[in-house]
Amino acid sequence: MKKSKKTSHHTCNARKNRISGSQESGQSKKSAPSMSKAAHRTEASATALLHAAGSRHRRLSSRKGKRNARSLRSTKLYNQGYNRGYEDGVRQGQNSFGLVFEGVSIIIPTYNKRDYVLQCVASIEKHTPAPYEIIVVDNASRDGTAEALLRQGGMVRVAALEKNRGFAGGVNVGLMMAKGRHIVVLNNDTLVTPGWLDNMMACLNSDPQIGVVGPVTNYIGGDQQIEVPYHDVKEMWTFAASQNRPDTGKHRLTDRLVGFCWLFSRELFERVGYLDEGYTVGNFEDDDWIVRVRMLGYRLAVAGDAFIHHYGSVSMKELGEQQFNTVNQGNEQFYSEKWGDPHTLIAETSRLIQSEHADSQSRSWRNVPLANEKGDKHHLAAGFDLEKETSVSCLRRSGDFYPEEALLVDLKGDVYTLKGRKRRKLNIPVPRGISPVLVAKPDLLGIPAGEPINASGDIRSWPFEPAHAQPDINSDAGKVAAEGSIVAASNALEVWYQISEGKRRRFVSGYAVERWGVSSRHVQQIPVELLHAIPEGLPIIAPPQLLTQDL
C-alpha cells in the first residue's frame, strides 16, 4: 500500500511536471507567434511608409511637372503675345510715322531737375486746354526724373537718353518725336499760366511771315523780360491772370527770341531744320537757330499778353561758375566763327530775298486768277489772298543756302547731289575722294526731288579745281568762271564765292567753307571788276552739326 502510494506520488509529480512543462512549452509557443506578428507589423508599417512616401513623391513630382508645363505654356504664350504686340506696335508706328494731329507738341529737355520738370508738366496740364502732347527728353538724369515721369503717365511721352546730349540734342530728339501741327520748345524750369498758349497762337496766326513767337517773363535776357510785382510764386498767379488778358496791342515784332519758350509751326521746322549740336551743353544754340529762321525770311514776335514764370537757368547754374564760363566762351566763339556778323548777314539776305521776290512778283501777275478777262488787278478771283501768297513766296528753305553740286548724305547713308535747286539721288557709288556732307532728313525733303543719277558720267567731282572747270559761254558769269566753280577776287582772296545759276554766292564764313569741304586749291582768282559784274545770289551757310542718331 505504501509502495503504491509512493508510486502514485511520483506519478502525480511527473504529471505535474509534464503539465508544467506543457504550460511552459505552450507559453513558449505562444510568445514565438507574437514576436513574428510584431515584426511583421513593423515591416508592414515601414513598407506602408515607403509606399506613402513614394506616392507623395510621385504626386509632388506630378504636380511639379504640371506646374512646369503650365509655366512653360505661360512663358510661350507671353512671348507670343509680346512678339505680336511688338510687331503690331512697329506696324502702327510705321503707319503713323509722319501723321500730324491738329494740336501742339510741347518739348521739354531736362537734366537732373526732377521737381522743376514735374511742376512744369503739372502747370501745362492745368492751364493748357488746347489739344497737346508733352514730350520730355531726359538727358540721362541721375535723380529719377525719367522714372517719376513714366509713373505719372497721362499725356507725357518720355525719351530717356543714355547720355547728356545738351539742350540742342535734347530738343532735336523732341522735334523728331513731335506729331503736332504746332510745336513749343519749353525750358524745364518754367511754369505756364492761364491763356499762355492761346494768346501766343493768336500772335503767330496774325501774320503769315511771323515764324516764331515767344512770351514775356520775369527772368530772361533781352526784351522779353518785364517788371513783375511779385516776390513769391504763390503771388505770381494773380499777376499772370491780369497780364494774360487777351490784348493784340501787346504783340510786337523783335529781332531776337531766347529759347526758353518758342512757339512755331511744323512747316517752319521743316524749312529751318534741327538745332546745331556743335554747341556744348547749352547757350548760343538758340541764337544760331533764330539766325537761320530770319535768313529764311521769317519774322519774330513777342506776345506780351502771354506771361510764364521762369526760375532761370537752373541746369546751367549747376555747372558751377568756372565750367559755365568755359562752356559759354566756347559756344560764343563757335557762334562767331560760324556766322561772323549775323546782323549784317540777315539784313543783306533780306534785301536779296526782297529783290528776287520783286522780280518774280512782276512776272507772277500773269498767273494770278482774275475775276474778269480785262486783267484788272483790283478784281481778283474770289478766295485768292494776294497778300498771303506774296508773303509766303518770300520764304526760303535751308536747302536754298547750300552750294550747287554739293554731295549730301543722310543718316541712313542715302547720297544726293544738288543740281538746279533739286536733290538728285545717287544710284551709283560716290566718286572716290569725295566725302558727302551730313544733313538732316527734313533739310533734304525740303528740297524738290529731281531725276536720280544712274550713270557716273552724270556727276562731276565737286568741289572741282579750276583746271577741270568748263566755262559756260551762254551766260556772262559762265564766261568768267564755270558753273559751280569757286572764285575769289584777286584783291580779296579771303572771301570766296560759288558761281551758281549765273550768280555769285558768298560763303558766309571760313567755317562754312570748311564744312563743305572746299580748300584753297579749288579757288580760281578773277579780277574784282569781273566778279562784281556778276549778280549777287543767296549766301552759302554751313549745315548744322548732327550728333544725335535717327534725325
MIZADO-299709 format. One line per field, with one value per residue (C-alpha): residue in three letters; residue number from 1; y, z, x negated. Coordinates in Angstrom, 1 decimal. Example, Ala and Ser with C-alpha at 12.3 -4.5 7.8 and 13.67 -1.06 7.14 Angstrom:
2
aa (ala;ser)
i (1;2)
py (-4.5;-1.1)
pz (7.8;7.1)
px (-12.3;-13.7)
This chain:
551
aa (met;lys;lys;ser;lys;lys;thr;ser;his;his;thr;cys;asn;ala;arg;lys;asn;arg;ile;ser;gly;ser;gln;glu;ser;gly;gln;ser;lys;lys;ser;ala;pro;ser;met;ser;lys;ala;ala;his;arg;thr;glu;ala;ser;ala;thr;ala;leu;leu;his;ala;ala;gly;ser;arg;his;arg;arg;leu;ser;ser;arg;lys;gly;lys;arg;asn;ala;arg;ser;leu;arg;ser;thr;lys;leu;tyr;asn;gln;gly;tyr;asn;arg;gly;tyr;glu;asp;gly;val;arg;gln;gly;gln;asn;ser;phe;gly;leu;val;phe;glu;gly;val;ser;ile;ile;ile;pro;thr;tyr;asn;lys;arg;asp;tyr;val;leu;gln;cys;val;ala;ser;ile;glu;lys;his;thr;pro;ala;pro;tyr;glu;ile;ile;val;val;asp;asn;ala;ser;arg;asp;gly;thr;ala;glu;ala;leu;leu;arg;gln;gly;gly;met;val;arg;val;ala;ala;leu;glu;lys;asn;arg;gly;phe;ala;gly;gly;val;asn;val;gly;leu;met;met;ala;lys;gly;arg;his;ile;val;val;leu;asn;asn;asp;thr;leu;val;thr;pro;gly;trp;leu;asp;asn;met;met;ala;cys;leu;asn;ser;asp;pro;gln;ile;gly;val;val;gly;pro;val;thr;asn;tyr;ile;gly;gly;asp;gln;gln;ile;glu;val;pro;tyr;his;asp;val;lys;glu;met;trp;thr;phe;ala;ala;ser;gln;asn;arg;pro;asp;thr;gly;lys;his;arg;leu;thr;asp;arg;leu;val;gly;phe;cys;trp;leu;phe;ser;arg;glu;leu;phe;glu;arg;val;gly;tyr;leu;asp;glu;gly;tyr;thr;val;gly;asn;phe;glu;asp;asp;asp;trp;ile;val;arg;val;arg;met;leu;gly;tyr;arg;leu;ala;val;ala;gly;asp;ala;phe;ile;his;his;tyr;gly;ser;val;ser;met;lys;glu;leu;gly;glu;gln;gln;phe;asn;thr;val;asn;gln;gly;asn;glu;gln;phe;tyr;ser;glu;lys;trp;gly;asp;pro;his;thr;leu;ile;ala;glu;thr;ser;arg;leu;ile;gln;ser;glu;his;ala;asp;ser;gln;ser;arg;ser;trp;arg;asn;val;pro;leu;ala;asn;glu;lys;gly;asp;lys;his;his;leu;ala;ala;gly;phe;asp;leu;glu;lys;glu;thr;ser;val;ser;cys;leu;arg;arg;ser;gly;asp;phe;tyr;pro;glu;glu;ala;leu;leu;val;asp;leu;lys;gly;asp;val;tyr;thr;leu;lys;gly;arg;lys;arg;arg;lys;leu;asn;ile;pro;val;pro;arg;gly;ile;ser;pro;val;leu;val;ala;lys;pro;asp;leu;leu;gly;ile;pro;ala;gly;glu;pro;ile;asn;ala;ser;gly;asp;ile;arg;ser;trp;pro;phe;glu;pro;ala;his;ala;gln;pro;asp;ile;asn;ser;asp;ala;gly;lys;val;ala;ala;glu;gly;ser;ile;val;ala;ala;ser;asn;ala;leu;glu;val;trp;tyr;gln;ile;ser;glu;gly;lys;arg;arg;arg;phe;val;ser;gly;tyr;ala;val;glu;arg;trp;gly;val;ser;ser;arg;his;val;gln;gln;ile;pro;val;glu;leu;leu;his;ala;ile;pro;glu;gly;leu;pro;ile;ile;ala;pro;pro;gln;leu;leu;thr;gln;asp;leu)
i (1;2;3;4;5;6;7;8;9;10;11;12;13;14;15;16;17;18;19;20;21;22;23;24;25;26;27;28;29;30;31;32;33;34;35;36;37;38;39;40;41;42;43;44;45;46;47;48;49;50;51;52;53;54;55;56;57;58;59;60;61;62;63;64;65;66;67;68;69;70;71;72;73;74;75;76;77;78;79;80;81;82;83;84;85;86;87;88;89;90;91;92;93;94;95;96;97;98;99;100;101;102;103;104;105;106;107;108;109;110;111;112;113;114;115;116;117;118;119;120;121;122;123;124;125;126;127;128;129;130;131;132;133;134;135;136;137;138;139;140;141;142;143;144;145;146;147;148;149;150;151;152;153;154;155;156;157;158;159;160;161;162;163;164;165;166;167;168;169;170;171;172;173;174;175;176;177;178;179;180;181;182;183;184;185;186;187;188;189;190;191;192;193;194;195;196;197;198;199;200;201;202;203;204;205;206;207;208;209;210;211;212;213;214;215;216;217;218;219;220;221;222;223;224;225;226;227;228;229;230;231;232;233;234;235;236;237;238;239;240;241;242;243;244;245;246;247;248;249;250;251;252;253;254;255;256;257;258;259;260;261;262;263;264;265;266;267;268;269;270;271;272;273;274;275;276;277;278;279;280;281;282;283;284;285;286;287;288;289;290;291;292;293;294;295;296;297;298;299;300;301;302;303;304;305;306;307;308;309;310;311;312;313;314;315;316;317;318;319;320;321;322;323;324;325;326;327;328;329;330;331;332;333;334;335;336;337;338;339;340;341;342;343;344;345;346;347;348;349;350;351;352;353;354;355;356;357;358;359;360;361;362;363;364;365;366;367;368;369;370;371;372;373;374;375;376;377;378;379;380;381;382;383;384;385;386;387;388;389;390;391;392;393;394;395;396;397;398;399;400;401;402;403;404;405;406;407;408;409;410;411;412;413;414;415;416;417;418;419;420;421;422;423;424;425;426;427;428;429;430;431;432;433;434;435;436;437;438;439;440;441;442;443;444;445;446;447;448;449;450;451;452;453;454;455;456;457;458;459;460;461;462;463;464;465;466;467;468;469;470;471;472;473;474;475;476;477;478;479;480;481;482;483;484;485;486;487;488;489;490;491;492;493;494;495;496;497;498;499;500;501;502;503;504;505;506;507;508;509;510;511;512;513;514;515;516;517;518;519;520;521;522;523;524;525;526;527;528;529;530;531;532;533;534;535;536;537;538;539;540;541;542;543;544;545;546;547;548;549;550;551)
py (0.0;2.3;1.3;2.2;5.5;6.4;5.3;7.3;10.3;10.1;9.7;12.8;14.7;13.6;14.5;17.9;18.3;17.4;19.8;22.5;21.7;21.6;25.0;26.5;24.9;26.4;29.8;29.5;28.5;31.5;34.0;33.0;33.8;37.1;38.2;37.2;39.2;42.3;42.0;41.6;44.6;46.7;45.6;46.3;49.7;50.5;49.3;51.3;54.4;53.8;53.3;56.5;58.5;57.2;58.1;61.6;61.9;60.8;63.2;66.1;65.3;65.1;68.5;70.0;68.7;70.1;73.5;73.4;72.6;75.4;77.7;76.8;77.2;80.6;81.7;80.6;82.4;85.5;85.5;85.0;87.9;90.1;89.5;90.1;93.2;94.4;93.7;95.4;98.4;98.6;98.4;101.1;103.2;102.8;103.5;106.6;108.0;111.4;111.7;115.0;115.8;119.2;120.2;121.3;119.2;120.7;119.7;119.9;119.0;118.3;117.2;116.4;118.7;116.3;118.6;121.5;119.5;117.8;121.3;122.4;119.4;120.0;123.6;122.6;120.0;122.6;125.6;124.2;123.4;123.0;119.5;118.9;116.3;116.7;115.3;115.3;114.5;113.4;113.9;110.9;112.5;110.7;111.9;109.6;112.1;109.6;107.1;109.8;110.9;107.4;106.7;109.8;108.7;110.9;113.0;112.8;110.9;110.4;109.9;108.7;109.3;107.3;110.3;114.1;115.5;119.1;121.5;121.2;117.4;117.1;119.5;117.7;114.3;116.0;117.6;114.2;112.7;115.6;114.9;118.2;120.8;123.3;122.9;124.5;124.3;125.0;125.1;122.7;125.5;127.3;127.5;128.2;130.2;130.5;131.7;131.4;129.2;130.7;134.2;133.1;131.2;134.3;136.3;133.6;133.5;137.3;137.4;134.6;135.9;135.6;132.4;132.2;133.7;134.0;135.1;137.6;136.5;137.6;136.3;136.2;138.2;140.6;142.5;139.6;140.3;142.6;144.1;142.0;143.0;139.5;138.1;134.6;132.0;132.0;135.7;135.1;133.6;136.8;138.9;136.4;136.4;140.2;140.2;137.4;139.1;138.8;142.0;142.2;145.6;143.8;141.9;143.3;142.3;141.7;140.7;138.0;135.4;133.4;129.6;129.3;129.2;129.2;128.6;127.8;125.7;122.3;123.9;126.3;123.4;121.6;124.7;125.6;122.1;121.0;122.9;122.8;120.2;121.7;123.9;122.2;121.7;125.0;128.7;130.2;127.3;129.2;132.3;130.2;128.7;132.1;133.5;130.7;131.4;135.1;134.3;132.3;135.4;134.9;137.5;137.1;138.3;138.7;138.0;140.5;139.0;135.6;135.5;132.5;132.3;131.4;130.3;130.8;128.6;126.0;123.4;125.7;127.1;123.5;123.6;126.0;129.4;128.2;125.4;127.7;130.4;127.8;126.4;129.9;131.2;128.1;128.4;132.1;131.5;128.8;131.1;133.9;131.6;130.2;133.5;136.4;139.4;137.8;141.1;142.4;138.9;138.9;142.4;141.6;138.3;140.0;142.6;139.8;137.9;141.0;141.8;138.3;138.4;141.8;140.3;137.2;139.1;141.2;138.0;136.3;138.6;136.6;133.6;135.5;134.2;137.2;137.8;139.1;138.9;142.5;141.7;144.3;143.8;145.2;142.5;139.2;135.9;135.0;133.1;134.3;136.1;138.1;139.4;135.9;134.4;137.1;136.8;133.1;133.3;135.4;132.5;130.2;126.8;125.8;124.0;127.3;128.2;125.1;125.1;123.9;120.4;119.6;116.0;115.4;112.3;111.5;109.3;106.3;106.6;107.8;110.3;113.2;115.9;119.4;120.4;123.2;123.6;120.0;116.9;114.1;110.7;108.8;105.3;104.8;104.7;108.0;109.2;108.5;111.3;112.9;113.0;113.9;116.3;115.0;116.8;116.0;114.4;117.4;119.5;117.0;116.6;120.3;120.4;119.4;116.0;115.6;112.7;110.2;109.8;106.3;106.9;108.2;110.5;112.5;113.7;115.9;115.6;118.7;120.9;120.8;122.5;125.4;123.3;121.0;123.8;124.2;127.7;128.3;130.6;131.1;133.3;136.3;134.7;131.5;133.3;134.4;131.1;127.8;126.9;125.5;126.8;128.5;132.0;134.9;138.4;138.9;141.7;139.9;136.2;135.6;135.9;133.0;132.7;130.0;130.6;129.3;129.9;132.9;134.5;134.8;133.3;134.2;131.7;133.4;132.3;130.2;127.6;127.3;126.8;124.1;122.3;122.0;120.6;123.5;124.3;126.9;124.6;124.8;128.6;130.5;134.1;136.6;140.4;142.2;144.2;140.9;139.4;142.4;142.4;139.1;139.5;138.6;135.5;134.0;133.3;129.8;128.7;125.7;122.9;122.2;119.5;116.4;114.2;112.5;109.4;108.9;112.6)
pz (0.0;0.8;-2.3;-4.3;-2.5;-3.4;-6.9;-7.0;-5.6;-8.2;-10.8;-9.7;-9.6;-13.1;-14.3;-12.7;-14.3;-17.6;-17.1;-16.0;-18.9;-21.2;-19.9;-20.3;-23.7;-24.5;-23.3;-25.4;-28.4;-27.8;-27.5;-30.8;-32.9;-31.0;-31.9;-35.5;-35.8;-34.2;-36.6;-39.5;-38.3;-38.1;-41.6;-42.9;-41.3;-42.9;-46.3;-45.9;-45.1;-48.1;-50.3;-48.9;-49.3;-52.8;-53.6;-52.2;-54.2;-57.3;-56.5;-55.8;-59.0;-60.9;-59.6;-60.1;-63.7;-64.3;-62.8;-65.0;-68.0;-67.2;-66.6;-70.0;-71.7;-70.0;-71.0;-74.5;-74.7;-73.1;-75.7;-78.5;-77.2;-76.6;-80.1;-81.7;-79.6;-80.6;-84.3;-84.1;-82.4;-85.1;-87.9;-86.2;-85.7;-89.3;-90.5;-88.3;-89.0;-90.4;-89.4;-87.8;-85.3;-85.0;-81.7;-80.1;-79.3;-76.2;-76.0;-72.6;-72.5;-68.9;-66.9;-63.1;-62.2;-61.4;-59.1;-61.6;-64.6;-62.6;-61.6;-65.3;-66.5;-63.9;-64.9;-68.5;-67.7;-65.6;-67.8;-71.4;-72.7;-76.4;-77.8;-76.9;-76.2;-73.8;-74.8;-72.0;-73.2;-70.2;-70.8;-68.7;-65.4;-62.2;-59.9;-61.1;-63.5;-66.2;-63.7;-62.0;-65.3;-66.5;-63.3;-63.9;-67.3;-68.9;-71.9;-71.2;-73.6;-72.2;-74.1;-71.7;-73.4;-72.4;-72.2;-71.8;-75.4;-74.2;-75.0;-78.8;-78.8;-76.4;-78.4;-81.6;-80.2;-79.2;-82.7;-84.2;-82.0;-82.3;-84.1;-83.5;-86.2;-84.0;-81.7;-78.4;-77.0;-73.3;-70.5;-67.7;-65.1;-66.2;-65.0;-67.7;-66.8;-67.9;-71.5;-72.3;-75.4;-76.8;-76.8;-78.3;-81.0;-81.8;-82.2;-84.5;-86.7;-87.1;-89.9;-92.2;-92.1;-88.3;-87.8;-84.1;-81.1;-77.6;-74.3;-71.7;-68.4;-65.1;-65.8;-69.1;-71.3;-73.9;-74.3;-73.2;-69.5;-67.9;-64.4;-62.1;-58.7;-57.0;-54.9;-54.5;-56.9;-54.9;-55.7;-59.4;-60.4;-59.6;-61.7;-64.6;-64.7;-65.2;-67.6;-69.8;-70.7;-74.5;-76.0;-79.5;-78.7;-76.6;-79.7;-81.2;-83.6;-82.3;-83.6;-81.0;-79.1;-76.3;-76.5;-73.1;-74.8;-78.6;-80.5;-84.2;-86.9;-88.2;-91.6;-90.2;-88.6;-91.9;-93.6;-90.9;-89.6;-86.4;-83.9;-84.3;-81.9;-82.3;-79.3;-76.0;-73.2;-73.8;-74.8;-78.3;-80.0;-79.7;-81.2;-84.0;-84.8;-84.7;-87.2;-89.6;-89.1;-90.0;-93.0;-94.5;-94.4;-91.3;-88.6;-84.8;-82.4;-78.7;-77.3;-74.4;-73.3;-72.6;-69.4;-68.0;-64.9;-65.3;-62.4;-64.5;-66.0;-63.2;-65.3;-66.5;-62.9;-61.8;-63.9;-61.5;-62.4;-63.8;-66.0;-67.0;-68.2;-70.2;-71.9;-72.6;-74.1;-76.3;-77.6;-78.2;-80.2;-82.3;-83.0;-84.2;-86.4;-88.0;-88.6;-88.5;-88.3;-88.2;-88.1;-91.4;-92.9;-92.1;-93.5;-96.8;-97.2;-96.6;-99.2;-101.7;-101.0;-101.4;-104.7;-106.0;-104.8;-106.6;-109.8;-109.5;-108.5;-111.6;-113.6;-111.4;-112.3;-115.5;-113.3;-110.9;-111.2;-112.2;-111.7;-115.3;-118.5;-118.6;-116.2;-113.6;-110.7;-108.3;-109.1;-108.1;-108.2;-105.0;-102.4;-103.7;-100.9;-102.7;-99.6;-98.1;-101.3;-101.8;-98.1;-98.3;-101.6;-99.8;-97.5;-98.2;-97.1;-95.6;-98.8;-100.7;-98.8;-99.7;-102.6;-106.1;-107.0;-103.4;-102.3;-99.3;-97.2;-94.6;-91.5;-93.5;-96.0;-99.0;-101.0;-103.1;-105.2;-105.6;-109.2;-110.4;-106.9;-106.9;-105.0;-107.2;-105.5;-106.5;-107.5;-108.2;-105.9;-104.6;-106.7;-105.0;-102.9;-102.1;-98.6;-98.7;-96.1;-93.5;-93.4;-91.7;-93.5;-93.1;-94.9;-97.8;-98.0;-98.2;-101.5;-104.6;-105.9;-109.3;-111.5;-109.9;-111.2;-112.6;-114.6;-113.4;-116.4;-115.0;-111.9;-111.5;-108.7;-106.5;-105.5;-108.6;-109.3;-111.8;-114.4;-114.6;-114.9;-118.1;-118.9;-119.9;-122.9;-122.7;-119.6;-118.7;-115.4;-117.2;-119.4;-116.3;-114.3;-114.8;-113.2;-109.7;-109.5;-106.5;-107.1;-105.2;-106.2;-106.8;-104.2;-101.5;-101.5;-98.1;-99.4;-101.5;-103.8;-105.8;-109.3;-109.4;-111.9;-113.2;-109.8;-107.3;-103.9;-101.0;-98.3;-95.1;-93.1;-93.2;-91.1;-93.9;-96.4;-94.3;-93.7;-97.4;-98.0;-100.0;-99.9;-101.4;-104.3;-105.5;-105.8;-109.0;-108.8;-111.1;-111.4;-108.9;-111.6;-113.3;-110.0;-109.1;-112.5;-111.7;-109.9;-106.2;-105.1;-101.8;-99.4;-98.6;-95.0;-93.0;-92.3;-88.6;-87.0;-86.1;-83.3;-82.4;-84.3;-86.2;-87.2)
px (0.0;-2.8;-4.6;-1.5;-1.1;-4.8;-4.3;-1.2;-3.0;-5.8;-3.2;-1.4;-4.7;-5.6;-2.1;-2.6;-6.0;-4.5;-1.7;-4.1;-6.4;-3.5;-2.3;-5.8;-6.0;-2.6;-3.8;-6.8;-4.8;-2.5;-5.4;-7.0;-4.0;-3.6;-7.1;-6.6;-3.4;-5.1;-8.0;-5.5;-3.6;-6.8;-7.9;-4.4;-4.4;-7.8;-6.6;-3.5;-5.5;-7.8;-4.7;-3.2;-6.4;-6.7;-3.2;-3.6;-6.8;-5.0;-2.1;-4.6;-6.6;-3.4;-2.2;-5.7;-5.7;-2.2;-3.4;-6.4;-4.3;-1.9;-4.8;-6.3;-3.0;-2.5;-6.0;-5.4;-2.1;-3.6;-6.5;-4.0;-1.8;-4.8;-6.1;-2.7;-2.3;-5.8;-5.1;-1.8;-3.4;-6.1;-3.5;-1.3;-4.4;-5.4;-1.9;-1.5;-5.0;-4.6;-1.0;-0.2;2.5;4.2;2.6;-0.6;-3.7;-5.4;-9.0;-10.8;-14.5;-15.7;-18.7;-18.7;-15.8;-13.0;-11.0;-11.2;-10.1;-7.2;-6.0;-6.3;-4.3;-1.6;-1.2;-0.8;1.8;3.7;3.5;3.5;7.0;5.9;5.1;1.5;-1.2;-4.1;-7.5;-10.1;-13.6;-15.6;-19.4;-20.5;-19.4;-20.6;-17.8;-15.0;-13.4;-12.5;-11.1;-9.0;-7.5;-6.8;-4.9;-2.9;-1.7;1.1;0.2;-3.5;-5.9;-9.3;-12.6;-15.3;-18.6;-21.7;-23.9;-23.6;-23.3;-22.8;-20.0;-20.3;-20.5;-17.5;-15.4;-16.3;-15.1;-11.8;-11.4;-11.9;-9.2;-6.7;-3.4;-1.6;-0.8;-2.5;-5.5;-6.5;-10.1;-10.0;-12.5;-12.1;-12.3;-9.1;-5.5;-2.9;0.2;3.8;4.2;0.5;0.8;4.0;2.5;-0.8;1.1;3.2;0.0;-1.5;1.6;1.8;-0.8;-2.0;-5.5;-5.7;-7.6;-8.3;-6.6;-7.8;-6.2;-7.2;-8.6;-10.2;-13.7;-15.5;-17.9;-16.7;-13.4;-11.2;-11.8;-9.3;-9.0;-6.9;-5.4;-5.6;-8.3;-6.9;-5.4;-2.2;-1.7;-2.6;0.7;2.7;0.3;0.4;4.2;4.1;1.2;2.7;5.9;6.0;4.7;3.3;1.9;-0.8;-2.0;-5.2;-8.0;-11.5;-15.0;-15.7;-13.8;-15.5;-15.0;-13.3;-9.9;-9.3;-6.1;-6.2;-4.6;-5.6;-6.0;-8.7;-10.6;-10.6;-12.0;-14.6;-15.6;-17.2;-19.3;-23.1;-24.6;-28.0;-27.2;-28.3;-25.6;-23.7;-23.8;-24.0;-22.4;-19.1;-20.6;-22.0;-18.6;-17.0;-19.5;-18.6;-14.9;-15.4;-17.6;-14.7;-12.6;-10.5;-9.8;-9.9;-7.2;-6.7;-3.2;-3.1;0.2;-1.4;-3.3;-5.1;-7.2;-10.9;-13.0;-16.1;-18.9;-18.7;-20.6;-23.3;-23.9;-24.6;-27.8;-29.5;-30.9;-34.2;-32.7;-29.8;-32.2;-34.3;-31.2;-29.8;-33.0;-33.5;-29.9;-30.3;-33.5;-31.8;-28.9;-31.2;-33.2;-30.1;-28.2;-30.7;-28.4;-24.9;-23.0;-24.6;-24.2;-20.4;-20.0;-21.8;-19.9;-16.6;-17.5;-18.3;-15.1;-13.0;-14.8;-14.2;-10.6;-10.0;-11.3;-9.2;-6.1;-6.2;-6.1;-3.6;-0.7;-0.3;0.7;3.0;6.6;8.7;12.4;12.8;10.9;9.8;6.9;7.9;5.5;8.1;10.6;9.0;10.8;12.8;10.7;7.3;5.4;2.7;1.1;0.8;-0.5;-3.2;-4.2;-4.7;-6.6;-9.2;-10.1;-13.0;-14.3;-17.6;-18.5;-18.3;-21.5;-23.5;-26.1;-25.2;-26.5;-27.4;-27.0;-24.7;-24.2;-21.5;-22.0;-20.7;-23.5;-21.5;-23.6;-22.2;-23.6;-22.2;-21.6;-19.4;-17.9;-16.8;-18.1;-19.1;-19.7;-22.8;-22.1;-25.8;-28.9;-30.1;-33.2;-36.4;-38.0;-34.6;-33.1;-29.4;-28.2;-25.8;-22.4;-19.1;-16.2;-13.9;-16.5;-16.7;-12.9;-12.5;-14.5;-12.4;-13.2;-14.9;-15.7;-18.1;-21.6;-22.3;-25.5;-28.9;-29.0;-26.1;-28.0;-31.1;-33.6;-32.8;-34.4;-36.5;-39.7;-40.0;-41.8;-38.7;-36.2;-34.2;-33.1;-29.5;-29.6;-25.8;-26.0;-28.0;-29.1;-29.9;-32.4;-34.3;-34.0;-32.3;-29.0;-29.7;-33.3;-34.8;-36.2;-37.7;-38.6;-42.3;-42.4;-40.3;-41.4;-39.9;-36.3;-35.1;-32.1;-30.5;-29.1;-25.6;-22.9;-24.7;-25.1;-28.0;-27.1;-29.3;-30.4;-29.4;-32.5;-35.6;-33.7;-31.1;-33.9;-35.4;-32.1;-31.5;-35.0;-36.4;-40.1;-42.4;-43.3;-39.7;-39.7;-40.0;-41.2;-39.4;-39.6;-37.5;-35.6;-34.6;-33.4;-31.3;-29.8;-28.2;-24.8;-24.7;-22.8;-21.8;-24.8;-26.1;-25.8;-27.1;-24.6;-24.0;-26.1;-24.1;-25.4;-22.1;-21.2;-17.9;-17.4)
